Amino acid sequence: MKRFWKLLDNIENILCQLLLVTFVLLLFVQIIMRNLFNYSLPWGDELATYAFIWFAYLGAVYATRKSAHNRVTFQFRFFPRWVETACGVLTDVIWIGFNLVFIWLSYDFVFNKMNMFWKSQTLGVPMKVFYVILPVAFIAMTLRILQNNYLRFVKHRELSNPDAEAIEEAQASTSGAREEGSRNG
């Protein structure tokens, strides 16, 4: 099972990096070509748009994996710890419920209602190729939510808090710079 999660992590990372590079490079090339040569790639904007959309959805999956989606948790400081845990589980159950509905609706749309002959305007690729990210991303997010809850409640691992880690890194670099400045000053 550990191999599966590692493989999924690698696929997500590689796809996100590849999509980011693709749409940034395409937009850069489009800008250069428009300004210097008064020409642009007819398919460039469309491919950049679809790459960005895929990147956004896979980024949401990545944020789910890191437990980095925005949550308002300040109010839990005034309650016992079990209240925060219960509310966290409840919100995850609601989130999974939403994902399941969206998986069903997007799967039905992409594989049952979408006409095979619908093609993108300039690329000529069937639109199913671009829309398949919807069920895939919401399935992956649901798996990540379940994985995080399994790690928290079965394996009793504390999940990393990306915000707290970023604050600690910033404080460490600031205090390191102050110490360096006081030694040099």
N, C-alpha and C positions, 0 to 999 in steps of 0.2 A: 504494500500500500504506500510505503514511503517513496518508492520509485515512481509511482503514479503521480503523487503530488510534486515531486521534483521535476518530472517530465512536464507537467502542466505549468509549473513555475517557469521553466526554461522556454517553453513555447510562448507563453504570455510575454515574457521579457523580450524575446527575439522579435515577435510580431509588433509589439509596441515600438521598439527601437526602429525597426524597418519602416513602419508606417510613418513615424515622426520624420525620419530622414527623407522619405519619399515625398510627403507633402511639403516640407520646407524647401527641399531642392527644386521641386516642380514650381512652386510659387516664385522662388528666386530666379529660376531660368525664365519664367514668364515675364517677370518684371524687367530683367535685362533685355530680353528679346523685344519687348514692346518699346522700351526706351531707346535702345540702340539701333534696332533694325526695323522698327515699326511693323513688327510681325509677332504673332504668338502661335503656340502650338494649339490647334483646334481642340484637342482632347486633354490638354494639360490642366485646365481649370476643373474639368469634370473629374478627372482622376484624383486631383489634389483634394477635392471636396469629399469624395468617397473614402479616400485614405484618412482624412481628418475624422470623418464620422466613425469609421472602424476604430481609429485611435481613441476617440472619446469613449466608446463603449468598452473597449479593452482596458482603458484607464480606470473606468468604474469597477471593473473586475479586479484590477490590481489594488485599488483603494479598498475594496471589500476584503481582499486577502490581508492587507495591512491594518485592517480595522480603522481606516482613516476617513471614513465618511463622517460628515458633521453630525454631532449629537450634542444636545444641550444637556449637560450633566452637573452644572453648578448647583442646582437645587438639591441634589442628593447629598450634599455635605451636611444638610440639616436633618437627615434621616438615618436610621440604622442601615448598615451595609446591605442587609437582605432586601431592602426596598429598591436600592439601585440594581441589584442582581435581578430581582423579579421584573422590574421595568425594562431592563435590558433584554431579558428573555422574551418578554411580551412584544417589544418592538421588533425583535428578530423574527418572531412568529408571524407578525403582521407583514413584515418585509417579505418573508418567504411566501406568504399567501398572495401578496401582490405579484411577486415574481412568477408564481405558478399560473395565475390568471394571464399575465402578459406572455408567458411561454406558450400557453395554449392559443391565445389570440394571434400571436405573431407566427407561430407554426402553421395555424390554419390559413392565415393570409398568404404566407410565402409558398406553402406547398399545396394548398387546395384552391385558393381564390385567385392567386396571381397567374396571369396568362403567361405561358412559356414564351410567347412571341413579343412580350414587352421587353424592349431593349433600350439601353442607355443611348442618348442622342448622338454622341460623337464617338464613343468607343464601340458601340454595337454589341455590347456584352449583355446577356440576359439579366434583367433587374433582380432576379432571384439571387444571383451571386452577391449583389450588394446588400440585399435585405436579409440574407441568412444570418447576418451578425446579430439581429434582434433575438431570435430564440437561443442562439449560441451564447451570447453574452449573459442573458438572464439565467440560463442553465448554469453557467460558470459562476455567476454571483451566488446563486442558491447553494451550489456545492461549497463555495468559500465560506458562506455563513454557517453552514453545517459543520465544516471543518473547524472554524474558529470556536464554535460552541463545544465541539468534541474536545478540542485542546483545553478549553477552559474548565469544563465540568467533568470530563472523564479522566483526562491526563493531568489535570490540576496545574496547567501551565499558565503563567501570567502572560497575556498577549502584550506585545510591545505597543507603546503609545507613541505614534510618530510625532505628535505635537510636543510631548514632554521630551522626547529625544532631541528634537530640533532646538528646543529652549536650552537644554543642557549643553549641547554643542556650541550654541551661540555664547552662552555664559562662559564656557571653558575657553573659547577662543578670545573672548573679551578679556578675561582675567589673565590669560597667557600674554596678550598684547600689552596689558598694563604692567605685568611683571617685567617684560622685555624692555618697556619704556623706562621703568624705574631703574633698571640696571644700566641702561645707556645714558640716562639723564643725570 
